[in-house]
Amino acid sequence: MIEAKGLTKRYGETVAVDNLSFEVKPGKVTGFLGPNGAGKSTTMRMILGLDTPTSGEVTIDGQRYRDLHRPLTKVGALLDAKWVHPNRSARSHLAWMAASNKLPKSRVDEVLGLVGLTEVAGKRAGNYSLGMSQRLGIAGALLGDPEILLFDEPVNGLDPEGIVWIRNFMHRLADEGRTVLVSSHLLSEMALTAEELVVIGRGKLIAQSSTQEFVDRASGTTVKVRTPQLDQFATVLNQQQFVTRIEDVENEGKVLFVEGDISTDQVGEAAAQHGVVLHELTLQRGSLEQAFMQMTGDSVQYHAQEGIAEVTQLDGPAAAELAAGPKEDN
């Protein structure tokens, strides 16, 4: 389990992470979300001991990363797919990592096979595509068969097959009882991958909950109703203090929408009590993207003007590359 308590990181007068507390528990994929500049990468670097907190602490099963013995056997991480020295081959890079933690050489070929890089293991990493580099980074994270895994934007550069592969792979890791923390800006993918969410903005915690709870709390639910007795049923529901609206839907005609904290059971029972014929009764939930935009709107540092591309920045002042390995092959 990862546990942050009052985690704060300042760079001069800039506060990158502000009194942040959260938990990441085993057995589920946890999404780590926030706008650009929210402090996600800085927080992940502090988890891994690459940055020192100004105050507060973050522990891994009760220990700081720096105190872990053979840390690759406890924590695996992918923060930057391009931190590998370009003149090293994938196999040479992983062999160096394995030697640093006294891991068997046989593990190198095992993880290369897991991520589909066996055939290109002898090629220079500098010639890899971004997708291949991501797979190499994932192989490095898996090298020590760790209980805890951190991934920062792991699907960048992957083709659709690769995205599905990493999604299913993360689910399998969580099903094995591991702790999996994933940071990503691809909210549609996070909706399919993450069961739990930690959402931050301007370095502060906005929400920690299940993905479904986050979406429901932010965007609510709507019940879609199609009935030949539309106006009659709308009147019935309004008399029962339900909020309704009628819209013209393309290819469907007029449709009744019931909003608020309501279930299809309640709407169906009201229809039965008043003899209303139903042709459709569907619960509609908002998307993770809608919920995210609503919950983090005040935390976005740069807003685009109409017709102008959005300005982005690195995720925190400390979003530097993960320290590179040796510069030359031995």
Stockholm file with secondary structure:
# STOCKHOLM 1.0

chainA/1-330         MIEAKGLTKRYGETVAVDNLSFEVKPGKVTGFLGPNGAGKSTTMRMILGLDTPTSGEVTIDGQRYRDLHRPLTKVGALLDAKWVHPNRSARSHLAWMAASNKLPKSRVDEVLGLVGLTEVAGKRAGNYSLGMSQRLGIAGALLGDPEILLFDEPVNGLDPEGIVWIRNFMHRLADEGRTVLVSSHLLSEMALTAEELVVIGRGKLIAQSSTQEFVDRASGTTVKVRTPQLDQFATVLNQQQFVTRIEDVENEGKVLFVEGDISTDQVGEAAAQHGVVLHELTLQRGSLEQAFMQMTGDSVQYHAQEGIAEVTQLDGPAAAELAAGPKEDN
#=GR chainA/1-330 SS CEEEEEEEEEETTEEEEEEEEEEECTTSEEEEECCTTSSHHHHHHHHTTSSCCSEEEEEETTBCGGGCSSGGGTEEEESCTTCSCTTSBHHHHHHHHHHHTTCCTHHHHHHHHHTTCGGGTTSBGGGCCHHHHHHHHHHHHHTTCCSEEEEESTTTTCCHHHHHHHHHHHHHHHHTTCEEEEECSCHHHHHHHCSEEEEEETTEEEEEEEHHHHHHHHHCEEEEEECTTHHHHHHHHHHTTCEEEEEEETTTEEEEEEESSCCHHHHHHHHHHTTCCCSEEEEEECCHHHHHHHHHGGGCSCCCCTTSCCCCCCSSTTCCCCCCCCSSCC
#=GC SS_cons         CEEEEEEEEEETTEEEEEEEEEEECTTSEEEEECCTTSSHHHHHHHHTTSSCCSEEEEEETTBCGGGCSSGGGTEEEESCTTCSCTTSBHHHHHHHHHHHTTCCTHHHHHHHHHTTCGGGTTSBGGGCCHHHHHHHHHHHHHTTCCSEEEEESTTTTCCHHHHHHHHHHHHHHHHTTCEEEEECSCHHHHHHHCSEEEEEETTEEEEEEEHHHHHHHHHCEEEEEECTTHHHHHHHHHHTTCEEEEEEETTTEEEEEEESSCCHHHHHHHHHHTTCCCSEEEEEECCHHHHHHHHHGGGCSCCCCTTSCCCCCCSSTTCCCCCCCCSSCC
//
